Every structure is written in structure tokens, then in C-alpha cells.
């Protein structure tokens, strides 16, 4: 479960998708979890959760000593 949502600009998402294209063996056709359509849809979903157009989700973990 993510506990941090960071707003993305459209250019940020385009850069992410371009970076994924560099790993041709990792990108697959939809409905695979690493398809361009799925990555874009997830950014839209996370954006709706954060109240912005696009967002990236992270899970922040802390180790308290």
C-alpha cells in the first residue's frame, strides 16, 4: 500500500514510458502490468487518489533504531 503520492507532469510520465521502452524485454502488450497502457492508467488512478491529474505512488519505510 503506498503511503506517498507525488504529482507527475505529463512530461514526467512521457519520460518514464520512454525509459521503459529502453528495456524491450520488460515491456509487454496490454493487459500485462508492465504495458504502456497499464503504466499510464496507473498514473491516472494514482492521480485521482491524490486529487491531481497524474501521480506516482511510493511506499515509504522507516527503520527506527
PDB file of N, CA, C, O and CB in Angstrom:
ATOM      1  N   UNK A   1       0.841  -1.183   0.000  1.00  0.00           N
ATOM      2  CA  UNK A   1       0.000   0.000   0.000  1.00  0.00           C
ATOM      3  C   UNK A   1       0.886   1.246   0.000  1.00  0.00           C
ATOM      4  O   UNK A   1       1.718   1.416   0.892  1.00  0.00           O
ATOM      5  CB  UNK A   1      -0.957  -0.002   1.222  1.00  0.00           C
ATOM      6  N   UNK A   2       0.714   2.108  -0.985  1.00  0.00           N
ATOM      7  CA  UNK A   2       1.509   3.335  -0.999  1.00  0.00           C
ATOM      8  C   UNK A   2       1.087   4.279   0.114  1.00  0.00           C
ATOM      9  O   UNK A   2      -0.088   4.359   0.471  1.00  0.00           O
ATOM     10  CB  UNK A   2       1.386   4.034  -2.347  1.00  0.00           C
ATOM     11  N   UNK A   3       2.060   4.987   0.652  1.00  0.00           N
ATOM     12  CA  UNK A   3       1.750   5.993   1.659  1.00  0.00           C
ATOM     13  C   UNK A   3       2.272   7.381   1.260  1.00  0.00           C
ATOM     14  O   UNK A   3       2.262   8.316   2.059  1.00  0.00           O
ATOM     15  CB  UNK A   3       2.341   5.580   3.004  1.00  0.00           C
ATOM     16  N   UNK A   4       2.727   7.489   0.003  1.00  0.00           N
ATOM     17  CA  UNK A   4       3.166   8.778  -0.536  1.00  0.00           C
ATOM     18  C   UNK A   4       2.777   8.824  -2.006  1.00  0.00           C
ATOM     19  O   UNK A   4       3.128   7.931  -2.777  1.00  0.00           O
ATOM     20  CB  UNK A   4       4.715   8.986  -0.353  1.00  0.00           C
ATOM     21  N   UNK A   5       2.055   9.860  -2.390  1.00  0.00           N
ATOM     22  CA  UNK A   5       1.684  10.076  -3.784  1.00  0.00           C
ATOM     23  C   UNK A   5       2.313  11.391  -4.230  1.00  0.00           C
ATOM     24  O   UNK A   5       2.151  12.418  -3.571  1.00  0.00           O
ATOM     25  CB  UNK A   5       0.122  10.096  -3.970  1.00  0.00           C
ATOM     26  N   UNK A   6       3.035  11.357  -5.357  1.00  0.00           N
ATOM     27  CA  UNK A   6       3.742  12.525  -5.869  1.00  0.00           C
ATOM     28  C   UNK A   6       3.150  12.884  -7.226  1.00  0.00           C
ATOM     29  O   UNK A   6       3.061  12.034  -8.112  1.00  0.00           O
ATOM     30  CB  UNK A   6       5.281  12.258  -5.977  1.00  0.00           C
ATOM     31  N   UNK A   7       2.747  14.134  -7.389  1.00  0.00           N
ATOM     32  CA  UNK A   7       2.153  14.573  -8.649  1.00  0.00           C
ATOM     33  C   UNK A   7       3.177  14.479  -9.778  1.00  0.00           C
ATOM     34  O   UNK A   7       4.347  14.822  -9.602  1.00  0.00           O
ATOM     35  CB  UNK A   7       1.620  16.017  -8.524  1.00  0.00           C
ATOM     36  N   UNK A   8       2.722  14.012 -10.934  1.00  0.00           N
ATOM     37  CA  UNK A   8       3.552  13.938 -12.130  1.00  0.00           C
ATOM     38  C   UNK A   8       3.027  14.906 -13.176  1.00  0.00           C
ATOM     39  O   UNK A   8       1.818  15.089 -13.313  1.00  0.00           O
ATOM     40  CB  UNK A   8       3.588  12.502 -12.689  1.00  0.00           C
ATOM     41  N   UNK A   9       3.930  15.515 -13.902  1.00  0.00           N
ATOM     42  CA  UNK A   9       3.544  16.281 -15.085  1.00  0.00           C
ATOM     43  C   UNK A   9       3.453  15.291 -16.247  1.00  0.00           C
ATOM     44  O   UNK A   9       4.032  14.206 -16.185  1.00  0.00           O
ATOM     45  CB  UNK A   9       4.575  17.451 -15.391  1.00  0.00           C
ATOM     46  N   UNK A  10       2.743  15.654 -17.287  1.00  0.00           N
ATOM     47  CA  UNK A  10       2.640  14.784 -18.472  1.00  0.00           C
ATOM     48  C   UNK A  10       4.029  14.462 -19.024  1.00  0.00           C
ATOM     49  O   UNK A  10       4.278  13.342 -19.470  1.00  0.00           O
ATOM     50  CB  UNK A  10       1.774  15.457 -19.570  1.00  0.00           C
ATOM     51  N   UNK A  11       4.941  15.455 -18.993  1.00  0.00           N
ATOM     52  CA  UNK A  11       6.319  15.223 -19.457  1.00  0.00           C
ATOM     53  C   UNK A  11       7.033  14.177 -18.606  1.00  0.00           C
ATOM     54  O   UNK A  11       7.821  13.388 -19.127  1.00  0.00           O
ATOM     55  CB  UNK A  11       7.115  16.534 -19.438  1.00  0.00           C
ATOM     56  N   UNK A  12       6.764  14.164 -17.306  1.00  0.00           N
ATOM     57  CA  UNK A  12       7.366  13.168 -16.417  1.00  0.00           C
ATOM     58  C   UNK A  12       6.909  11.762 -16.801  1.00  0.00           C
ATOM     59  O   UNK A  12       7.715  10.834 -16.865  1.00  0.00           O
ATOM     60  CB  UNK A  12       7.002  13.464 -14.945  1.00  0.00           C
ATOM     61  N   UNK A  13       5.627  11.617 -17.053  1.00  0.00           N
ATOM     62  CA  UNK A  13       5.095  10.307 -17.437  1.00  0.00           C
ATOM     63  C   UNK A  13       5.651   9.894 -18.793  1.00  0.00           C
ATOM     64  O   UNK A  13       5.996   8.728 -18.987  1.00  0.00           O
ATOM     65  CB  UNK A  13       3.550  10.331 -17.475  1.00  0.00           C
ATOM     66  N   UNK A  14       5.744  10.821 -19.725  1.00  0.00           N
ATOM     67  CA  UNK A  14       6.325  10.506 -21.033  1.00  0.00           C
ATOM     68  C   UNK A  14       7.770  10.039 -20.883  1.00  0.00           C
ATOM     69  O   UNK A  14       8.190   9.101 -21.561  1.00  0.00           O
ATOM     70  CB  UNK A  14       6.257  11.731 -21.964  1.00  0.00           C
ATOM     71  N   UNK A  15       8.530  10.685 -20.003  1.00  0.00           N
ATOM     72  CA  UNK A  15       9.923  10.283 -19.753  1.00  0.00           C
ATOM     73  C   UNK A  15       9.995   8.887 -19.148  1.00  0.00           C
ATOM     74  O   UNK A  15      10.871   8.096 -19.500  1.00  0.00           O
ATOM     75  CB  UNK A  15      10.614  11.289 -18.822  1.00  0.00           C
ATOM     76  N   UNK A  16       9.070   8.584 -18.236  1.00  0.00           N
ATOM     77  CA  UNK A  16       9.037   7.254 -17.624  1.00  0.00           C
ATOM     78  C   UNK A  16       8.754   6.192 -18.680  1.00  0.00           C
ATOM     79  O   UNK A  16       9.413   5.153 -18.717  1.00  0.00           O
ATOM     80  CB  UNK A  16       7.975   7.194 -16.507  1.00  0.00           C
ATOM     81  N   UNK A  17       7.772   6.458 -19.535  1.00  0.00           N
ATOM     82  CA  UNK A  17       7.425   5.497 -20.574  1.00  0.00           C
ATOM     83  C   UNK A  17       8.568   5.327 -21.572  1.00  0.00           C
ATOM     84  O   UNK A  17       8.823   4.216 -22.037  1.00  0.00           O
ATOM     85  CB  UNK A  17       6.155   5.937 -21.299  1.00  0.00           C
ATOM     86  N   UNK A  18       9.255   6.415 -21.902  1.00  0.00           N
ATOM     87  CA  UNK A  18      10.412   6.335 -22.800  1.00  0.00           C
ATOM     88  C   UNK A  18      11.527   5.507 -22.158  1.00  0.00           C
ATOM     89  O   UNK A  18      12.175   4.709 -22.835  1.00  0.00           O
ATOM     90  CB  UNK A  18      10.930   7.754 -23.151  1.00  0.00           C
ATOM     91  N   UNK A  19      11.748   5.691 -20.872  1.00  0.00           N
ATOM     92  CA  UNK A  19      12.752   4.896 -20.168  1.00  0.00           C
ATOM     93  C   UNK A  19      12.387   3.413 -20.180  1.00  0.00           C
ATOM     94  O   UNK A  19      13.257   2.559 -20.355  1.00  0.00           O
ATOM     95  CB  UNK A  19      12.906   5.388 -18.725  1.00  0.00           C
ATOM     96  N   UNK A  20      11.106   3.108 -19.994  1.00  0.00           N
ATOM     97  CA  UNK A  20      10.674   1.707 -20.034  1.00  0.00           C
ATOM     98  C   UNK A  20      10.901   1.094 -21.410  1.00  0.00           C
ATOM     99  O   UNK A  20      11.207  -0.093 -21.517  1.00  0.00           O
ATOM    100  CB  UNK A  20       9.197   1.594 -19.651  1.00  0.00           C
ATOM    101  N   UNK A  21      10.753   1.891 -22.460  1.00  0.00           N
ATOM    102  CA  UNK A  21      10.970   1.382 -23.821  1.00  0.00           C
ATOM    103  C   UNK A  21      12.414   0.931 -24.037  1.00  0.00           C
ATOM    104  O   UNK A  21      12.688   0.120 -24.922  1.00  0.00           O
ATOM    105  CB  UNK A  21      10.607   2.454 -24.849  1.00  0.00           C
ATOM    106  N   UNK A  22      13.333   1.455 -23.229  1.00  0.00           N
ATOM    107  CA  UNK A  22      14.743   1.075 -23.343  1.00  0.00           C
ATOM    108  C   UNK A  22      14.971  -0.362 -22.870  1.00  0.00           C
ATOM    109  O   UNK A  22      15.995  -0.966 -23.187  1.00  0.00           O
ATOM    110  CB  UNK A  22      15.622   2.039 -22.533  1.00  0.00           C
ATOM    111  N   UNK A  23      14.027  -0.901 -22.121  1.00  0.00           N
ATOM    112  CA  UNK A  23      14.107  -2.266 -21.609  1.00  0.00           C
ATOM    113  C   UNK A  23      13.076  -3.113 -22.351  1.00  0.00           C
ATOM    114  O   UNK A  23      12.061  -3.513 -21.781  1.00  0.00           O
ATOM    115  CB  UNK A  23      13.866  -2.310 -20.058  1.00  0.00           C
ATOM    116  N   UNK A  24      13.346  -3.380 -23.620  1.00  0.00           N
ATOM    117  CA  UNK A  24      12.374  -4.038 -24.504  1.00  0.00           C
ATOM    118  C   UNK A  24      11.897  -5.382 -23.967  1.00  0.00           C
ATOM    119  O   UNK A  24      10.762  -5.778 -24.231  1.00  0.00           O
ATOM    120  CB  UNK A  24      12.978  -4.234 -25.876  1.00  0.00           C
ATOM    121  N   UNK A  25      12.733  -6.084 -23.226  1.00  0.00           N
ATOM    122  CA  UNK A  25      12.316  -7.390 -22.705  1.00  0.00           C
ATOM    123  C   UNK A  25      11.374  -7.250 -21.515  1.00  0.00           C
ATOM    124  O   UNK A  25      10.766  -8.234 -21.096  1.00  0.00           O
ATOM    125  CB  UNK A  25      13.536  -8.210 -22.301  1.00  0.00           C
ATOM    126  N   UNK A  26      11.243  -6.058 -20.969  1.00  0.00           N
ATOM    127  CA  UNK A  26      10.405  -5.853 -19.790  1.00  0.00           C
ATOM    128  C   UNK A  26       9.039  -5.259 -20.114  1.00  0.00           C
ATOM    129  O   UNK A  26       8.116  -5.368 -19.306  1.00  0.00           O
ATOM    130  CB  UNK A  26      11.115  -4.960 -18.818  1.00  0.00           C
ATOM    131  N   UNK A  27       8.893  -4.639 -21.273  1.00  0.00           N
ATOM    132  CA  UNK A  27       7.612  -4.030 -21.645  1.00  0.00           C
ATOM    133  C   UNK A  27       6.818  -5.054 -22.456  1.00  0.00           C
ATOM    134  O   UNK A  27       7.366  -5.719 -23.335  1.00  0.00           O
ATOM    135  CB  UNK A  27       7.824  -2.698 -22.464  1.00  0.00           C
ATOM    136  N   UNK A  28       5.540  -5.175 -22.157  1.00  0.00           N
ATOM    137  CA  UNK A  28       4.693  -6.184 -22.782  1.00  0.00           C
ATOM    138  C   UNK A  28       3.404  -5.554 -23.290  1.00  0.00           C
ATOM    139  O   UNK A  28       3.127  -4.383 -23.030  1.00  0.00           O
ATOM    140  CB  UNK A  28       4.381  -7.316 -21.794  1.00  0.00           C
ATOM    141  N   UNK A  29       2.629  -6.334 -24.007  1.00  0.00           N
ATOM    142  CA  UNK A  29       1.338  -5.880 -24.511  1.00  0.00           C
ATOM    143  C   UNK A  29       0.313  -5.847 -23.380  1.00  0.00           C
ATOM    144  O   UNK A  29       0.381  -6.632 -22.434  1.00  0.00           O
ATOM    145  CB  UNK A  29       0.849  -6.791 -25.657  1.00  0.00           C
ATOM    146  N   UNK A  30      -0.628  -4.929 -23.501  1.00  0.00           N
ATOM    147  CA  UNK A  30      -1.736  -4.830 -22.559  1.00  0.00           C
ATOM    148  C   UNK A  30      -2.526  -6.132 -22.599  1.00  0.00           C
ATOM    149  O   UNK A  30      -2.774  -6.630 -23.698  1.00  0.00           O
ATOM    150  CB  UNK A  30      -2.652  -3.610 -22.889  1.00  0.00           C
ATOM    151  N   UNK A  31      -2.928  -6.704 -21.504  1.00  0.00           N
ATOM    152  CA  UNK A  31      -3.125  -6.154 -20.174  1.00  0.00           C
ATOM    153  C   UNK A  31      -2.000  -6.462 -19.184  1.00  0.00           C
ATOM    154  O   UNK A  31      -2.243  -6.449 -17.977  1.00  0.00           O
ATOM    155  CB  UNK A  31      -4.401  -6.660 -19.628  1.00  0.00           C
ATOM    156  N   UNK A  32      -0.789  -6.735 -19.645  1.00  0.00           N
ATOM    157  CA  UNK A  32       0.324  -7.002 -18.739  1.00  0.00           C
ATOM    158  C   UNK A  32       0.578  -5.802 -17.828  1.00  0.00           C
ATOM    159  O   UNK A  32       0.334  -4.659 -18.214  1.00  0.00           O
ATOM    160  CB  UNK A  32       1.595  -7.345 -19.535  1.00  0.00           C
ATOM    161  N   UNK A  33       1.066  -6.067 -16.622  1.00  0.00           N
ATOM    162  CA  UNK A  33       1.292  -4.981 -15.652  1.00  0.00           C
ATOM    163  C   UNK A  33       2.375  -4.009 -16.093  1.00  0.00           C
ATOM    164  O   UNK A  33       2.420  -2.882 -15.599  1.00  0.00           O
ATOM    165  CB  UNK A  33       1.665  -5.561 -14.305  1.00  0.00           C
ATOM    166  N   UNK A  34       3.245  -4.413 -17.007  1.00  0.00           N
ATOM    167  CA  UNK A  34       4.280  -3.505 -17.491  1.00  0.00           C
ATOM    168  C   UNK A  34       4.038  -3.089 -18.944  1.00  0.00           C
ATOM    169  O   UNK A  34       4.986  -2.918 -19.711  1.00  0.00           O
ATOM    170  CB  UNK A  34       5.652  -4.158 -17.358  1.00  0.00           C
ATOM    171  N   UNK A  35       2.781  -2.929 -19.314  1.00  0.00           N
ATOM    172  CA  UNK A  35       2.463  -2.373 -20.635  1.00  0.00           C
ATOM    173  C   UNK A  35       2.373  -0.857 -20.497  1.00  0.00           C
ATOM    174  O   UNK A  35       2.118  -0.339 -19.410  1.00  0.00           O
ATOM    175  CB  UNK A  35       1.120  -2.972 -21.209  1.00  0.00           C
ATOM    176  N   UNK A  36       2.584  -0.154 -21.600  1.00  0.00           N
ATOM    177  CA  UNK A  36       2.489   1.306 -21.551  1.00  0.00           C
ATOM    178  C   UNK A  36       1.090   1.747 -21.135  1.00  0.00           C
ATOM    179  O   UNK A  36       0.943   2.691 -20.359  1.00  0.00           O
ATOM    180  CB  UNK A  36       2.852   1.914 -22.915  1.00  0.00           C
ATOM    181  N   UNK A  37       0.071   1.079 -21.640  1.00  0.00           N
ATOM    182  CA  UNK A  37      -1.307   1.440 -21.292  1.00  0.00           C
ATOM    183  C   UNK A  37      -1.557   1.252 -19.803  1.00  0.00           C
ATOM    184  O   UNK A  37      -2.215   2.084 -19.179  1.00  0.00           O
ATOM    185  CB  UNK A  37      -2.305   0.602 -22.103  1.00  0.00           C
ATOM    186  N   UNK A  38      -1.043   0.171 -19.224  1.00  0.00           N
ATOM    187  CA  UNK A  38      -1.230  -0.072 -17.790  1.00  0.00           C
ATOM    188  C   UNK A  38      -0.476   0.959 -16.964  1.00  0.00           C
ATOM    189  O   UNK A  38      -1.011   1.459 -15.974  1.00  0.00           O
ATOM    190  CB  UNK A  38      -0.766  -1.487 -17.417  1.00  0.00           C
ATOM    191  N   UNK A  39       0.756   1.289 -17.347  1.00  0.00           N
ATOM    192  CA  UNK A  39       1.530   2.293 -16.600  1.00  0.00           C
ATOM    193  C   UNK A  39       0.849   3.657 -16.642  1.00  0.00           C
ATOM    194  O   UNK A  39       0.811   4.371 -15.640  1.00  0.00           O
ATOM    195  CB  UNK A  39       2.955   2.402 -17.168  1.00  0.00           C
ATOM    196  N   UNK A  40       0.310   4.015 -17.812  1.00  0.00           N
ATOM    197  CA  UNK A  40      -0.403   5.300 -17.925  1.00  0.00           C
ATOM    198  C   UNK A  40      -1.684   5.266 -17.093  1.00  0.00           C
ATOM    199  O   UNK A  40      -2.001   6.234 -16.401  1.00  0.00           O
ATOM    200  CB  UNK A  40      -0.736   5.619 -19.413  1.00  0.00           C
ATOM    201  N   UNK A  41      -2.421   4.158 -17.156  1.00  0.00           N
ATOM    202  CA  UNK A  41      -3.662   4.039 -16.387  1.00  0.00           C
ATOM    203  C   UNK A  41      -3.395   4.121 -14.889  1.00  0.00           C
ATOM    204  O   UNK A  41      -4.162   4.740 -14.151  1.00  0.00           O
ATOM    205  CB  UNK A  41      -4.370   2.723 -16.720  1.00  0.00           C
ATOM    206  N   UNK A  42      -2.315   3.501 -14.444  1.00  0.00           N
ATOM    207  CA  UNK A  42      -1.973   3.546 -13.027  1.00  0.00           C
ATOM    208  C   UNK A  42      -1.626   4.966 -12.588  1.00  0.00           C
ATOM    209  O   UNK A  42      -1.979   5.374 -11.481  1.00  0.00           O
ATOM    210  CB  UNK A  42      -0.806   2.604 -12.733  1.00  0.00           C
ATOM    211  N   UNK A  43      -0.938   5.721 -13.444  1.00  0.00           N
ATOM    212  CA  UNK A  43      -0.626   7.120 -13.122  1.00  0.00           C
ATOM    213  C   UNK A  43      -1.912   7.939 -12.999  1.00  0.00           C
ATOM    214  O   UNK A  43      -2.008   8.818 -12.143  1.00  0.00           O
ATOM    215  CB  UNK A  43       0.300   7.736 -14.203  1.00  0.00           C
ATOM    216  N   UNK A  44      -2.895   7.655 -13.849  1.00  0.00           N
ATOM    217  CA  UNK A  44      -4.188   8.351 -13.771  1.00  0.00           C
ATOM    218  C   UNK A  44      -4.914   7.953 -12.485  1.00  0.00           C
ATOM    219  O   UNK A  44      -5.448   8.811 -11.783  1.00  0.00           O
ATOM    220  CB  UNK A  44      -5.069   8.026 -15.016  1.00  0.00           C
ATOM    221  N   UNK A  45      -4.934   6.654 -12.176  1.00  0.00           N
ATOM    222  CA  UNK A  45      -5.583   6.189 -10.947  1.00  0.00           C
ATOM    223  C   UNK A  45      -4.944   6.828  -9.720  1.00  0.00           C
ATOM    224  O   UNK A  45      -5.651   7.330  -8.847  1.00  0.00           O
ATOM    225  CB  UNK A  45      -5.507   4.660 -10.844  1.00  0.00           C
ATOM    226  N   UNK A  46      -3.624   6.814  -9.645  1.00  0.00           N
ATOM    227  CA  UNK A  46      -2.936   7.425  -8.502  1.00  0.00           C
ATOM    228  C   UNK A  46      -3.209   8.918  -8.453  1.00  0.00           C
ATOM    229  O   UNK A  46      -3.301   9.496  -7.369  1.00  0.00           O
ATOM    230  CB  UNK A  46      -1.421   7.167  -8.575  1.00  0.00           C
ATOM    231  N   UNK A  47      -3.339   9.550  -9.613  1.00  0.00           N
ATOM    232  CA  UNK A  47      -3.686  10.963  -9.653  1.00  0.00           C
ATOM    233  C   UNK A  47      -5.061  11.215  -9.063  1.00  0.00           C
ATOM    234  O   UNK A  47      -5.256  12.170  -8.311  1.00  0.00           O
ATOM    235  CB  UNK A  47      -3.632  11.479 -11.076  1.00  0.00           C
ATOM    236  N   UNK A  48      -6.018  10.354  -9.404  1.00  0.00           N
ATOM    237  CA  UNK A  48      -7.365  10.505  -8.840  1.00  0.00           C
ATOM    238  C   UNK A  48      -7.322  10.357  -7.325  1.00  0.00           C
ATOM    239  O   UNK A  48      -8.027  11.072  -6.613  1.00  0.00           O
ATOM    240  CB  UNK A  48      -8.335   9.469  -9.451  1.00  0.00           C
ATOM    241  N   UNK A  49      -6.505   9.437  -6.825  1.00  0.00           N
ATOM    242  CA  UNK A  49      -6.396   9.239  -5.381  1.00  0.00           C
ATOM    243  C   UNK A  49      -5.791  10.460  -4.699  1.00  0.00           C
ATOM    244  O   UNK A  49      -6.129  10.776  -3.558  1.00  0.00           O
ATOM    245  CB  UNK A  49      -5.555   8.001  -5.077  1.00  0.00           C
ATOM    246  N   UNK A  50      -4.887  11.149  -5.414  1.00  0.00           N
ATOM    247  CA  UNK A  50      -4.215  12.319  -4.841  1.00  0.00           C
ATOM    248  C   UNK A  50      -4.934  13.627  -5.161  1.00  0.00           C
ATOM    249  O   UNK A  50      -4.581  14.674  -4.620  1.00  0.00           O
ATOM    250  CB  UNK A  50      -2.790  12.393  -5.345  1.00  0.00           C
ATOM    251  N   UNK A  51      -5.938  13.577  -6.034  1.00  0.00           N
ATOM    252  CA  UNK A  51      -6.656  14.792  -6.405  1.00  0.00           C
ATOM    253  C   UNK A  51      -5.933  15.631  -7.433  1.00  0.00           C
ATOM    254  O   UNK A  51      -6.128  16.845  -7.491  1.00  0.00           O
ATOM    255  CB  UNK A  51      -6.908  15.615  -5.198  1.00  0.00           C
ATOM    256  N   UNK A  52      -5.096  15.000  -8.249  1.00  0.00           N
ATOM    257  CA  UNK A  52      -4.349  15.673  -9.318  1.00  0.00           C
ATOM    258  C   UNK A  52      -4.492  14.830 -10.587  1.00  0.00           C
ATOM    259  O   UNK A  52      -4.954  13.691 -10.513  1.00  0.00           O
ATOM    260  CB  UNK A  52      -2.824  15.870  -8.928  1.00  0.00           C
ATOM    261  N   UNK A  53      -4.103  15.368 -11.754  1.00  0.00           N
ATOM    262  CA  UNK A  53      -4.276  14.590 -12.988  1.00  0.00           C
ATOM    263  C   UNK A  53      -3.454  13.290 -13.042  1.00  0.00           C
ATOM    264  O   UNK A  53      -3.970  12.248 -13.446  1.00  0.00           O
ATOM    265  CB  UNK A  53      -3.909  15.447 -14.164  1.00  0.00           C
ATOM    266  N   UNK A  54      -2.182  13.351 -12.637  1.00  0.00           N
ATOM    267  CA  UNK A  54      -1.286  12.192 -12.694  1.00  0.00           C
ATOM    268  C   UNK A  54      -0.444  12.142 -11.428  1.00  0.00           C
ATOM    269  O   UNK A  54      -0.059  13.181 -10.890  1.00  0.00           O
ATOM    270  CB  UNK A  54      -0.376  12.248 -13.955  1.00  0.00           C
ATOM    271  N   UNK A  55      -0.160  10.939 -10.954  1.00  0.00           N
ATOM    272  CA  UNK A  55       0.697  10.813  -9.766  1.00  0.00           C
ATOM    273  C   UNK A  55       1.444   9.482  -9.795  1.00  0.00           C
ATOM    274  O   UNK A  55       1.039   8.530 -10.462  1.00  0.00           O
ATOM    275  CB  UNK A  55      -0.145  10.928  -8.465  1.00  0.00           C
ATOM    276  N   UNK A  56       2.530   9.449  -9.062  1.00  0.00           N
ATOM    277  CA  UNK A  56       3.336   8.237  -8.854  1.00  0.00           C
ATOM    278  C   UNK A  56       3.207   7.869  -7.385  1.00  0.00           C
ATOM    279  O   UNK A  56       3.213   8.744  -6.519  1.00  0.00           O
ATOM    280  CB  UNK A  56       4.858   8.453  -9.266  1.00  0.00           C
ATOM    281  N   UNK A  57       3.090   6.580  -7.102  1.00  0.00           N
ATOM    282  CA  UNK A  57       2.899   6.118  -5.722  1.00  0.00           C
ATOM    283  C   UNK A  57       4.174   5.478  -5.194  1.00  0.00           C
ATOM    284  O   UNK A  57       4.892   4.794  -5.925  1.00  0.00           O
ATOM    285  CB  UNK A  57       1.729   5.119  -5.638  1.00  0.00           C
ATOM    286  N   UNK A  58       4.440   5.707  -3.930  1.00  0.00           N
ATOM    287  CA  UNK A  58       5.604   5.128  -3.255  1.00  0.00           C
ATOM    288  C   UNK A  58       5.173   4.604  -1.890  1.00  0.00           C
ATOM    289  O   UNK A  58       4.171   5.042  -1.327  1.00  0.00           O
ATOM    290  CB  UNK A  58       6.752   6.179  -3.108  1.00  0.00           C
ATOM    291  N   UNK A  59       5.939   3.671  -1.381  1.00  0.00           N
ATOM    292  CA  UNK A  59       5.749   3.194  -0.017  1.00  0.00           C
ATOM    293  C   UNK A  59       7.007   3.557   0.747  1.00  0.00           C
ATOM    294  O   UNK A  59       8.079   3.004   0.499  1.00  0.00           O
ATOM    295  CB  UNK A  59       5.461   1.641   0.035  1.00  0.00           C
ATOM    296  N   UNK A  60       6.871   4.480   1.668  1.00  0.00           N
ATOM    297  CA  UNK A  60       7.996   4.949   2.463  1.00  0.00           C
ATOM    298  C   UNK A  60       8.132   4.055   3.690  1.00  0.00           C
ATOM    299  O   UNK A  60       7.180   3.868   4.449  1.00  0.00           O
ATOM    300  CB  UNK A  60       7.812   6.441   2.875  1.00  0.00           C
ATOM    301  N   UNK A  61       9.326   3.510   3.869  1.00  0.00           N
ATOM    302  CA  UNK A  61       9.582   2.656   5.033  1.00  0.00           C
ATOM    303  C   UNK A  61      10.653   3.340   5.897  1.00  0.00           C
ATOM    304  O   UNK A  61      11.606   3.929   5.386  1.00  0.00           O
ATOM    305  CB  UNK A  61      10.043   1.203   4.591  1.00  0.00           C
ATOM    306  N   UNK A  62      10.473   3.247   7.171  1.00  0.00           N
ATOM    307  CA  UNK A  62      11.450   3.837   8.097  1.00  0.00           C
ATOM    308  C   UNK A  62      11.919   2.754   9.050  1.00  0.00           C
ATOM    309  O   UNK A  62      11.151   1.901   9.494  1.00  0.00           O
ATOM    310  CB  UNK A  62      10.839   5.047   8.887  1.00  0.00           C
ATOM    311  N   UNK A  63      13.178   2.820   9.339  1.00  0.00           N
ATOM    312  CA  UNK A  63      13.753   1.912  10.321  1.00  0.00           C
ATOM    313  C   UNK A  63      14.109   2.750  11.548  1.00  0.00           C
ATOM    314  O   UNK A  63      14.993   3.604  11.488  1.00  0.00           O
ATOM    315  CB  UNK A  63      15.015   1.152   9.746  1.00  0.00           C
ATOM    316  N   UNK A  64      13.424   2.503  12.648  1.00  0.00           N
ATOM    317  CA  UNK A  64      13.708   3.234  13.870  1.00  0.00           C
ATOM    318  C   UNK A  64      14.640   2.409  14.742  1.00  0.00           C
ATOM    319  O   UNK A  64      14.343   1.264  15.083  1.00  0.00           O
ATOM    320  CB  UNK A  64      12.406   3.575  14.627  1.00  0.00           C
ATOM    321  N   UNK A  65      15.744   2.992  15.090  1.00  0.00           N
ATOM    322  CA  UNK A  65      16.732   2.265  15.906  1.00  0.00           C
ATOM    323  C   UNK A  65      16.579   2.596  17.358  1.00  0.00           C
ATOM    324  O   UNK A  65      17.323   2.078  18.191  1.00  0.00           O
ATOM    325  CB  UNK A  65      18.148   2.581  15.459  1.00  0.00           C
TER     326      UNK A  65
END
